[in-house]
Amino acid sequence: MTEDEHLSPSEGSSGNIKEEEVIIPAEGELRRFFEILRSKGKITVTEGADRFSVQISRSRISDRARAFLTGGGPIADE
């Protein structure tokens, strides 16, 4: 099911948004938004007069990134 087939906010919840977690559907505008955000890393969203900066990061980091963050210095080139 795509978000285009889900209920609008005035009709009830689609089930894709739960408090702090959003489940991205396989197709539709929410999927397109997520793919753009993932490829760019950071985008600006405008709603009326308001502008929001939206940034994405993985909830898990790689072993290499963890080594860098905990090692206190640059990682040697492999």
PASE-206283 format. One record per residue: residue number from 1; chain; x, y, z of N, C-alpha, C in turn. Coordinates in Angstrom, 3 decimals, padded with zeros to 6 digits, always signed. Example, Ala and Ser with C-alpha at 12.3 -4.5 7.8 and 13.67 -1.06 7.14 Angstrom:
<atoms>
     n   chain        nc1        nc2        nc3       cac1       cac2       cac3        cc1        cc2        cc3
     1       A   +013.190   -005.690   +007.800   +012.300   -004.500   +007.800   +013.200   -003.300   +007.800
     2       A   +012.850   -002.250   +007.080   +013.670   -001.060   +007.140   +012.900   +000.030   +007.870
</atoms>
This chain:
<atoms>
     n   chain        nc1        nc2        nc3       cac1       cac2       cac3        cc1        cc2        cc3
     1       A   +000.839   -001.180   +000.000   +000.000   +000.000   +000.000   +000.884   +001.244   +000.000
     2       A   +000.577   +002.210   -000.825   +001.327   +003.464   -000.852   +000.655   +004.469   +000.067
     3       A   +001.368   +005.564   +000.388   +000.726   +006.565   +001.235   -000.394   +007.266   +000.497
     4       A   -000.386   +007.207   -000.828   -001.470   +007.799   -001.596   -002.783   +007.053   -001.370
     5       A   -002.690   +005.790   -000.950   -003.874   +004.990   -000.670   -004.299   +005.082   +000.790
     6       A   -003.483   +005.714   +001.616   -003.777   +005.816   +003.041   -004.735   +006.959   +003.316
     7       A   -005.270   +006.957   +004.506   -006.178   +008.004   +004.934   -005.452   +009.331   +005.088
     8       A   -006.150   +010.422   +004.846   -005.583   +011.739   +005.118   -005.644   +011.979   +006.621
     9       A   -004.877   +012.955   +007.153   -004.918   +013.217   +008.594   -006.325   +013.488   +009.112
    10       A   -007.173   +014.136   +008.304   -008.538   +014.416   +008.750   -009.401   +013.158   +008.782
    11       A   -008.994   +012.119   +008.055   -009.755   +010.869   +008.012   -009.248   +009.841   +009.016
    12       A   -008.149   +010.132   +009.665   -007.577   +009.183   +010.614   -006.130   +008.907   +010.275
    13       A   -005.538   +007.979   +010.974   -004.117   +007.674   +010.798   -003.916   +006.553   +009.787
    14       A   -002.855   +006.686   +008.993   -002.520   +005.637   +008.033   -001.762   +004.503   +008.701
    15       A   -001.253   +004.763   +009.903   -000.444   +003.766   +010.589   +001.035   +003.894   +010.291
    16       A   +001.416   +004.775   +009.357   +002.828   +004.950   +009.020   +003.561   +005.843   +010.004
    17       A   +002.830   +006.676   +010.756   +003.465   +007.603   +011.687   +003.028   +007.245   +013.099
    18       A   +004.030   +006.870   +013.904   +003.768   +006.476   +015.286   +004.744   +007.205   +016.190
    19       A   +004.258   +008.254   +016.857   +005.085   +009.038   +017.780   +006.393   +009.459   +017.122
    20       A   +007.496   +008.807   +017.448   +008.816   +009.203   +016.959   +009.311   +008.352   +015.797
    21       A   +008.492   +007.464   +015.283   +008.920   +006.580   +014.196   +007.996   +006.734   +012.993
    22       A   +008.597   +006.824   +011.814   +007.844   +006.905   +010.568   +008.251   +005.721   +009.707
    23       A   +007.273   +004.964   +009.229   +007.538   +003.832   +008.341   +007.346   +004.322   +006.908
    24       A   +008.402   +004.223   +006.101   +008.368   +004.723   +004.727   +007.717   +003.673   +003.829
    25       A   +006.636   +004.029   +003.116   +006.000   +003.073   +002.211   +006.869   +002.809   +000.985
    26       A   +006.539   +001.771   +000.245   +007.323   +001.371   -000.929   +007.224   +002.375   -002.067
    27       A   +006.122   +003.105   -002.161   +005.900   +004.047   -003.257   +005.223   +005.301   -002.728
    28       A   +005.251   +006.356   -003.533   +004.520   +007.571   -003.203   +005.430   +008.732   -002.833
    29       A   +004.807   +009.844   -002.448   +005.543   +011.069   -002.161   +006.436   +010.951   -000.935
    30       A   +006.004   +010.236   +000.092   +006.848   +010.070   +001.275   +008.107   +009.288   +000.920
    31       A   +008.000   +008.267   +000.084   +009.163   +007.507   -000.393   +010.092   +008.429   -001.187
    32       A   +009.522   +009.240   -002.073   +010.318   +010.171   -002.886   +011.048   +011.175   -001.993
    33       A   +010.355   +011.734   -001.001   +010.969   +012.662   -000.049   +012.139   +011.998   +000.665
    34       A   +011.933   +010.777   +001.139   +012.975   +010.054   +001.866   +014.185   +009.786   +000.981
    35       A   +013.967   +009.382   -000.259   +015.078   +009.098   -001.165   +015.894   +010.357   -001.460
    36       A   +015.213   +011.489   -001.629   +015.932   +012.753   -001.843   +016.722   +013.112   -000.596
    37       A   +016.100   +013.002   +000.567   +016.783   +013.304   +001.823   +017.985   +012.393   +002.020
    38       A   +017.820   +011.107   +001.747   +018.928   +010.164   +001.910   +020.084   +010.495   +000.962
    39       A   +019.779   +010.870   -000.270   +020.855   +011.161   -001.224   +021.556   +012.488   -000.931
    40       A   +020.833   +013.467   -000.430   +021.418   +014.786   -000.153   +021.993   +014.890   +001.259
    41       A   +021.404   +014.161   +002.214   +021.851   +014.229   +003.603   +021.164   +015.314   +004.409
    42       A   +020.809   +016.420   +003.755   +020.157   +017.539   +004.440   +019.362   +018.325   +003.409
    43       A   +018.115   +018.655   +003.729   +017.289   +019.452   +002.828   +016.506   +020.483   +003.637
    44       A   +015.972   +021.470   +002.942   +015.122   +022.474   +003.569   +013.684   +022.205   +003.150
    45       A   +012.787   +022.199   +004.130   +011.367   +021.974   +003.892   +010.637   +023.273   +004.210
    46       A   +009.785   +023.718   +003.296   +009.016   +024.939   +003.498   +007.550   +024.585   +003.671
    47       A   +006.952   +025.120   +004.738   +005.509   +024.982   +004.964   +004.974   +026.372   +005.260
    48       A   +004.292   +026.946   +004.284   +003.810   +028.314   +004.447   +004.986   +029.257   +004.639
    49       A   +004.962   +030.013   +005.726   +006.040   +030.968   +006.018   +007.188   +030.329   +006.785
    50       A   +007.028   +029.084   +007.215   +008.054   +028.401   +008.012   +008.995   +027.597   +007.130
    51       A   +010.278   +027.607   +007.501   +011.293   +026.795   +006.815   +011.976   +025.929   +007.861
    52       A   +012.169   +024.662   +007.532   +012.785   +023.710   +008.442   +013.966   +023.039   +007.758
    53       A   +015.032   +022.843   +008.497   +016.185   +022.098   +008.010   +016.030   +020.666   +008.497
    54       A   +016.026   +019.720   +007.564   +015.862   +018.308   +007.897   +017.147   +017.593   +007.515
    55       A   +017.739   +016.903   +008.481   +019.004   +016.197   +008.265   +018.804   +014.728   +008.608
    56       A   +019.486   +013.868   +007.890   +019.339   +012.433   +008.106   +020.676   +011.835   +008.517
    57       A   +020.616   +010.861   +009.408   +021.809   +010.092   +009.773   +021.353   +008.691   +010.158
    58       A   +022.215   +007.740   +009.963   +021.881   +006.352   +010.283   +021.807   +006.172   +011.793
    59       A   +020.923   +005.306   +012.233   +020.820   +005.046   +013.667   +021.934   +004.125   +014.144
    60       A   +022.584   +003.443   +013.214   +023.737   +002.598   +013.537   +024.938   +003.121   +012.772
    61       A   +026.095   +003.043   +013.401   +027.296   +003.479   +012.697   +028.158   +002.269   +012.372
    62       A   +028.987   +002.425   +011.366   +029.862   +001.325   +010.955   +030.990   +001.149   +011.964
    63       A   +031.626   +000.002   +011.921   +032.773   -000.251   +012.798   +033.882   +000.753   +012.534
    64       A   +034.067   +001.113   +011.273   +035.112   +002.078   +010.923   +034.801   +003.457   +011.518
    65       A   +033.546   +003.874   +011.418   +033.153   +005.164   +011.994   +033.280   +005.135   +013.511
    66       A   +032.892   +004.033   +014.113   +033.012   +003.898   +015.569   +034.477   +003.995   +015.992
    67       A   +035.373   +003.350   +015.251   +036.802   +003.408   +015.564   +037.308   +004.842   +015.482
    68       A   +036.845   +005.577   +014.490   +037.249   +006.975   +014.354   +036.754   +007.802   +015.533
    69       A   +035.485   +007.628   +015.879   +034.900   +008.428   +016.955   +035.495   +008.107   +018.316
    70       A   +035.832   +006.856   +018.554   +036.378   +006.478   +019.859   +037.893   +006.548   +019.905
    71       A   +038.542   +006.620   +018.743   +040.001   +006.622   +018.697   +040.639   +007.982   +018.871
    72       A   +039.869   +009.028   +018.679   +040.397   +010.363   +018.878   +041.314   +010.862   +017.779
    73       A   +041.312   +010.233   +016.632   +042.175   +010.700   +015.555   +041.786   +010.090   +014.239
    74       A   +042.483   +010.474   +013.190   +042.137   +009.962   +011.859   +042.434   +008.471   +011.719
    75       A   +041.664   +007.836   +010.868   +041.872   +006.421   +010.564   +042.878   +006.333   +009.426
    76       A   +043.836   +005.434   +009.555   +044.848   +005.254   +008.508   +044.182   +004.758   +007.231
    77       A   +044.695   +005.212   +006.093   +044.178   +004.739   +004.807   +044.434   +003.250   +004.676
    78       A   +043.446   +002.571   +004.106   +043.578   +001.117   +003.942   +044.158   +000.786   +002.607
</atoms>
